[in-house]
Amino acid sequence: MKAVRFHAHGDSAVLAYEQAPEPVAAAGEVVVKVAATSFNPVDVAIRAGYLQQVFPVSFPHVPGIDVAGTVAEVGAQVSGWAVGDAVVAFLPMNVDGAGAEYVAVAADLLAAAPRTIELADAAALPAVGLTAWQALFEHAGLVAGSSLLINGAGGAVGGYAVQLAARAGAAVTATASTRSADRVRANGAERIVDYTAIPLTQAVSGQRFDVVLNLVSTSPEETAALVGLTADGGTFVSTTTPGEPDPERGVRAVRVFARSDAAQLAELVALVDAGDLRIDVAGRRSLSEMATVHAEAVTGKLPGKTILLP
């Protein structure tokens, strides 16, 4: 089969589109014929070796933590899945991923794919959708009537976070540039702050939020300011730069590390099929272009959530 692999850590040039052995389903696994994987920023960190203490990989390594596809082989001790089933999954970051024509997946990570969209587009859901879900509901305890500030709502996680929060009955204030403002508003944000035109702290002066969700890398000063925008007894949640709690005001600070959860993923899929959660795909590229996609992401030229098709 064809796959993208890297044989050593390095820049995007180490990604090679090459022939690789086709996986075989071990006990408890299925082999999935990949319809698409997607690009996630963590892919760059893993490839470059920045996370090798946390997510060590064996070489050659196939990237791609999202998968959408169809079951091609069912291993021993697997029940509930059959050849031909359309599935999605969020894969472990230290095993061979879905940047290939086929990938072996632990069966307990699988959820049935959405039926109402193109199967390949479903690859844009698992990792970022679960990140948004877990940040809002597991870590922040978001409930109806909560006020929520999302810093970085124009990105992939932000898109799901705005939709999920608005659906849960929260009042959402979001930062977004003019390029993504219309999409963020359509996702359910009640108020949008153009951070390129006015500093966030100035735009929301005098207001604090029950939950502040930070989705972009921030300086220590910016992070402290975001914690300061969190209401007494509230929660600051970050997928990037960690914040410091404020015990005097009862403000918690949580760093989010998303995990695979098939049951939660199935709930997200159900929302998609019900028309309550929209999957946004900004670009569809050939798997052979993965090195270019990585390079574009590093230079800020990637327009949004990009899926890669074998």
C-alpha positions in Angstrom: 0.0 0.0 0.0 1.0 3.7 -0.3 1.6 5.6 3.0 3.2 8.7 4.3 6.0 7.8 6.7 9.0 9.5 8.4 12.1 7.6 9.3 13.5 10.3 11.7 12.3 13.4 13.4 12.7 16.6 11.4 11.0 19.3 9.4 8.3 18.5 6.8 10.9 17.2 4.3 11.2 14.0 6.4 7.7 13.0 5.3 7.9 10.5 2.5 5.1 9.2 0.4 6.2 5.6 -0.2 5.3 1.9 -0.4 4.7 0.4 3.0 3.5 -3.0 4.3 -0.3 -3.4 4.6 -1.4 -3.9 8.2 -3.0 -7.1 9.5 -5.7 -7.1 12.2 -4.4 -8.5 15.5 -6.8 -9.7 18.2 -9.1 -6.9 19.2 -8.4 -4.9 16.0 -9.9 -4.2 12.7 -8.1 -3.0 9.5 -9.8 0.1 8.1 -9.6 1.1 4.4 -8.9 4.8 4.8 -11.3 7.3 3.1 -9.4 10.2 4.7 -7.3 11.3 7.6 -6.9 14.9 8.6 -4.2 17.3 9.6 -3.9 18.3 13.3 -1.3 20.7 14.7 0.0 18.0 17.0 1.1 16.1 13.9 3.8 18.7 13.5 5.0 18.5 17.1 5.2 14.7 16.9 7.0 14.7 13.5 9.5 17.3 14.8 10.3 15.3 17.9 9.0 18.0 20.4 6.7 15.4 22.0 8.9 12.3 21.9 9.1 12.2 25.8 5.3 12.1 25.9 4.4 10.3 22.6 7.5 8.2 21.6 7.1 6.7 18.1 8.9 3.8 16.3 10.4 4.5 13.0 9.3 4.5 10.3 6.1 6.1 11.6 2.9 6.8 9.8 1.2 10.0 11.0 -2.5 10.8 11.1 -4.6 10.6 14.3 -8.0 10.9 12.7 -9.5 8.2 10.4 -12.7 7.8 8.5 -13.1 4.7 6.4 -14.6 1.3 6.0 -13.8 -1.9 7.8 -11.7 -4.2 5.5 -10.7 -6.9 8.0 -12.0 -8.0 11.4 -9.5 -9.5 13.8 -10.1 -12.2 16.5 -12.1 -11.3 19.6 -13.9 -8.4 17.8 -17.7 -8.2 17.9 -20.1 -5.6 16.7 -18.1 -4.7 13.5 -18.2 -6.3 10.1 -16.4 -5.8 6.8 -17.9 -2.8 4.9 -19.0 -0.9 8.1 -18.3 2.9 7.8 -16.4 4.0 10.9 -14.5 6.9 12.4 -11.9 7.0 15.2 -9.4 9.1 17.1 -6.2 7.1 17.1 -3.4 7.0 19.8 -0.6 9.4 19.0 2.2 6.9 19.4 1.0 4.2 17.0 1.0 4.1 13.2 -1.8 6.4 12.0 -4.2 6.8 9.1 -1.8 8.6 6.7 -2.0 5.5 4.5 -4.4 3.4 2.4 -5.1 1.1 5.3 -4.7 1.3 9.1 -5.1 -1.2 12.0 -7.4 0.2 14.7 -8.3 -1.1 18.1 -12.0 -2.0 17.8 -12.9 -0.3 21.0 -11.9 3.1 19.6 -14.4 2.9 16.7 -17.7 4.7 16.3 -20.1 4.4 13.3 -19.4 7.2 10.8 -22.0 9.9 10.2 -24.5 8.8 7.5 -25.5 12.3 6.3 -22.2 13.5 5.0 -19.4 12.3 2.8 -17.4 9.6 4.6 -14.1 11.3 3.9 -15.3 14.6 5.5 -16.0 12.7 8.7 -12.2 12.6 9.2 -12.5 16.3 10.3 -14.5 15.3 13.4 -12.8 12.9 15.9 -9.8 14.6 17.5 -11.0 18.2 17.4 -14.6 17.3 18.2 -13.6 15.3 21.2 -11.2 18.1 22.3 -14.0 20.6 22.3 -16.5 18.2 24.0 -14.1 17.3 26.8 -12.9 20.8 27.4 -16.4 22.2 27.7 -18.3 19.5 29.5 -15.8 17.3 31.4 -13.3 20.0 32.4 -15.3 23.2 32.6 -18.7 21.7 33.5 -20.5 24.1 31.1 -24.3 24.2 31.7 -27.2 26.2 30.2 -27.0 29.8 31.2 -23.2 29.9 31.5 -21.2 32.7 30.0 -18.4 31.4 27.9 -15.4 33.2 26.2 -13.6 31.2 23.5 -10.3 32.6 22.5 -9.5 31.3 19.0 -12.9 30.4 17.9 -12.0 30.5 14.2 -10.0 27.2 14.3 -11.2 23.7 14.0 -11.6 23.0 17.8 -13.2 26.5 18.1 -15.8 25.7 15.5 -17.0 22.7 17.3 -16.8 24.4 20.7 -19.0 27.3 19.6 -21.6 25.0 18.2 -21.6 22.6 21.2 -21.7 25.5 23.7 -24.5 27.3 21.9 -26.5 24.1 21.7 -26.1 23.6 25.4 -27.6 27.0 26.1 -24.4 29.0 26.9 -23.9 32.6 26.0 -20.8 32.5 23.7 -18.4 35.4 23.2 -15.7 34.5 20.7 -12.5 36.0 19.3 -12.2 35.7 15.5 -10.7 37.6 12.7 -12.8 39.1 9.9 -11.8 36.0 7.8 -13.7 33.6 10.0 -16.2 35.9 11.8 -19.2 35.0 9.6 -18.6 31.3 10.2 -18.2 31.7 13.9 -21.4 33.7 14.1 -23.2 31.1 12.1 -21.9 28.5 14.6 -23.8 30.3 17.3 -21.6 32.9 18.9 -23.6 35.8 20.3 -20.7 38.2 20.2 -17.5 38.3 18.2 -14.4 40.2 19.1 -12.1 41.0 16.2 -8.7 40.6 18.1 -6.9 42.2 15.1 -8.8 45.5 15.6 -9.0 45.8 19.4 -7.4 44.1 22.4 -9.6 41.5 23.9 -9.3 42.8 27.5 -10.4 46.3 26.2 -13.3 44.8 24.2 -14.8 43.0 27.2 -13.7 45.5 29.8 -15.7 45.1 33.0 -17.0 41.6 32.0 -16.0 38.2 33.4 -17.1 34.8 32.2 -18.0 31.6 33.9 -15.7 29.7 31.5 -12.8 30.9 29.5 -11.6 28.5 26.8 -8.2 29.3 25.3 -7.4 27.6 22.0 -4.3 29.5 20.9 -0.8 29.9 22.1 -0.5 32.9 24.4 2.3 34.7 26.2 2.4 34.5 30.0 0.9 38.0 30.2 -1.9 37.1 27.8 -2.6 33.9 29.7 -2.8 35.8 33.0 -5.2 38.3 31.4 -7.4 35.5 30.3 -7.5 34.0 33.8 -8.4 37.5 35.0 -11.4 37.4 32.7 -12.7 34.3 34.4 -15.4 34.9 36.9 -15.1 34.1 40.6 -15.6 30.4 41.0 -15.2 29.9 37.2 -12.9 27.8 35.1 -10.0 28.7 32.8 -9.5 25.8 30.3 -6.6 25.8 27.8 -5.6 23.3 25.1 -2.3 25.2 24.6 -0.7 27.5 27.2 -1.4 26.4 30.8 -2.7 29.0 33.2 -2.3 29.5 36.9 -5.3 29.1 39.1 -6.5 32.0 41.3 -7.4 30.3 44.7 -8.5 33.6 46.2 -11.3 34.0 43.7 -11.9 30.2 43.4 -10.8 30.1 39.7 -9.6 26.7 38.5 -7.1 26.4 35.7 -7.2 23.2 33.6 -4.9 22.0 30.8 -6.7 19.8 28.3 -5.2 16.7 26.8 -7.9 15.1 24.6 -8.3 11.3 24.7 -10.1 8.9 22.4 -13.6 8.0 23.6 -15.8 6.0 21.3 -19.0 6.7 23.3 -18.5 10.4 23.2 -17.5 10.2 19.5 -20.8 8.3 18.8 -22.7 11.2 20.5 -20.9 13.7 18.3 -21.8 11.6 15.2 -25.4 11.5 16.3 -25.4 15.3 16.5 -24.0 15.5 13.0 -26.7 13.2 11.7 -29.4 15.1 13.5 -28.3 18.3 11.8 -27.2 19.8 15.2 -23.4 19.8 14.5 -21.8 20.9 11.3 -18.5 19.6 10.1 -16.4 22.2 8.3 -13.8 21.1 5.9 -11.7 24.0 4.5 -9.5 21.9 2.2 -9.3 18.4 0.6 -5.8 17.3 -0.5 -4.2 14.2 -1.7 -2.4 12.2 0.9 0.7 12.6 -1.2 0.6 16.3 -0.4 1.0 15.8 3.4 4.5 17.3 3.5 3.2 20.4 1.8 0.3 20.6 4.2 2.6 20.4 7.2 4.8 23.2 5.7 1.8 25.4 5.0 0.6 24.9 8.6 3.9 25.9 10.0 3.9 29.2 8.0 0.3 29.9 8.8 -0.9 29.4 5.2 -3.3 26.5 5.9 -6.9 28.0 5.5 -8.6 25.7 8.1 -9.4 22.0 8.7 -7.7 20.0 6.0 -8.4 16.4 5.2 -6.1 14.2 3.2 -7.4 11.5 0.9 -5.5 8.4 -0.3 
